[in-house]
Amino acid sequence: FEHNDIICAMMKNFRSATWVALLSALAVTSGLTTPTGRRAIFKSWGTVVLSTVAFESAAGAAITPETVPYQSEVDNFSLSIPSSWTVVTKNKEGQSGQLFSAIDLKSGTVVNVVRERPCEMKLYVEEPKKCDLFIPSTGLLSDETIQRDVSKLVVRYDERDNAVLDGVTRIESFTRKKGSSTGIEIEAVTTIPTGGTYRDGMGLDQPYTLDRIVKGHAVVQANGSLVSIWLSAPADEWNQPVSGIRLRQVYESIKLDA
């Protein structure tokens, strides 16, 4: 069989939410953001997906794995992740785009570190491919523009990490980091369609969906660039006692300086 045939057959026997969580995580770490991304995920990651079947039966394991620290003095961030997670991207210090990424193949949890390229308005308009964000006259993440800047960061997050599976992220809240005038923390929820519909109490057809809870740090650094760290996982993972504690430990380990 082709990978696609095997995967489609297996998906009939496993919970849809489990597979969508995994595929969404693979989309994030592989950078598949084109309209053909869904097919590319199955083709490029078929072997990886097949290798994760064994994890399904062990989803309830309560063993807390040891953690591994990662730090970049160039990009001024550090974090610790369980040793069972797979590091996909690293050693991209000082570059634009994705600096670090890791995935938990069992739960579909993903952590990403990204550097955005801010530009003055003139360059942003004339050469948009060189810029990810434009710098307002008051500066990024200033009191005057923080709502707009956070909204743009979340749009960028969707364009980069959720486009393949048609995920849409809505902001739940954001706050300034204590003691920082250019740092923020963001909480959001990404809703991803899982396929199929159901009829609600009003008699209307609604799509089946999966929610991923997203927690992010972002800071404007001394060199003018903006670095953000995003931790996302299915809502069920945050709500379970063991995995929820582990996720909060990962989030609390994140350090991101200006």
Long-range contacts (C-beta under 8 A, 24 or more apart in sequence): 3-42, 3-43, 3-46, 3-47, 3-50, 4-39, 4-42, 4-43, 4-46, 6-46, 6-50, 7-42, 7-46, 7-49, 7-50, 10-50, 10-53, 14-56, 16-194, 16-195, 16-196, 16-208, 16-210, 17-194, 17-210, 17-234, 17-236, 18-56, 18-59, 18-108, 20-165, 20-192, 20-194, 20-210, 21-107, 21-108, 21-210, 21-212, 21-233, 21-234, 22-49, 22-52, 22-105, 22-108, 23-49, 23-165, 24-108, 24-162, 24-164, 24-165, 24-167, 24-192, 24-210, 24-212, 25-103, 25-104, 25-105, 25-108, 25-109, 25-110, 26-103, 27-161, 27-162, 27-164, 27-165, 28-101, 28-103, 28-110, 28-112, 28-160, 28-161, 28-162, 28-232, 29-88, 29-89, 29-101, 29-102, 29-103, 29-110, 29-112, 30-88, 31-98, 31-160, 32-164, 33-159, 33-160, 33-163, 33-164, 34-164, 37-163, 37-164, 38-164, 38-165, 41-164, 48-105, 51-105, 52-105, 52-106, 55-105, 55-106, 58-106, 59-106, 59-107, 62-242, 64-242, 64-245, 64-246, 67-249, 67-253, 69-253, 70-100, 72-99, 72-100, 72-113, 75-99, 75-113, 75-115, 75-221, 75-227, 76-221, 76-227, 76-256, 76-257, 76-258, 77-113, 77-227, 77-229, 77-254, 77-255, 77-256, 77-257, 78-253, 78-254, 78-255, 79-111, 79-113, 79-229, 79-250, 79-253, 79-254, 79-255, 80-249, 80-250, 80-253, 81-111, 81-250, 82-246, 82-250, 85-109, 85-111, 96-132, 96-225, 99-227, 104-233, 107-233, 107-234, 107-237, 107-243, 108-212, 108-233, 108-234, 108-237, 109-231, 109-232, 109-233, 109-234, 109-237, 109-247, 110-161, 110-230, 110-231, 110-232, 110-233, 111-229, 111-230, 111-231, 111-232, 111-250, 112-161, 112-229, 112-230, 113-227, 113-228, 113-229, 114-160, 114-227, 114-228, 114-229, 114-230, 115-225, 115-226, 115-227, 116-153, 116-156, 116-225, 116-226, 116-227, 116-228, 117-225, 118-220, 118-224, 118-225, 118-226, 132-156, 133-226, 135-224, 139-182, 139-220, 140-182, 140-220, 140-226, 141-182, 141-183, 141-184, 141-218, 141-220, 141-226, 146-174, 146-184, 150-174, 150-184, 150-186, 153-186, 153-216, 153-218, 153-226, 153-228, 154-186, 154-188, 157-188, 157-214, 157-216, 157-228, 157-230, 158-190, 161-230, 161-232, 162-190, 162-192, 165-192, 165-193, 166-192, 166-193, 167-191, 167-192, 167-212, 169-214, 177-217, 177-219, 180-219, 180-258, 182-219, 182-220, 182-258, 183-217, 183-218, 183-219, 183-220, 183-256, 183-258, 184-217, 184-218, 184-219, 185-215, 185-216, 185-217, 186-214, 186-215, 186-216, 186-217, 186-218, 187-213, 187-214, 187-215, 187-216, 188-213, 188-214, 188-215, 188-216, 189-213, 189-214, 189-235, 190-214, 190-232, 210-234, 211-235, 213-238, 215-251, 217-254, 217-256, 218-256, 219-256, 219-257, 219-258, 220-258, 221-257, 221-258, 222-258, 227-256, 229-254, 229-256
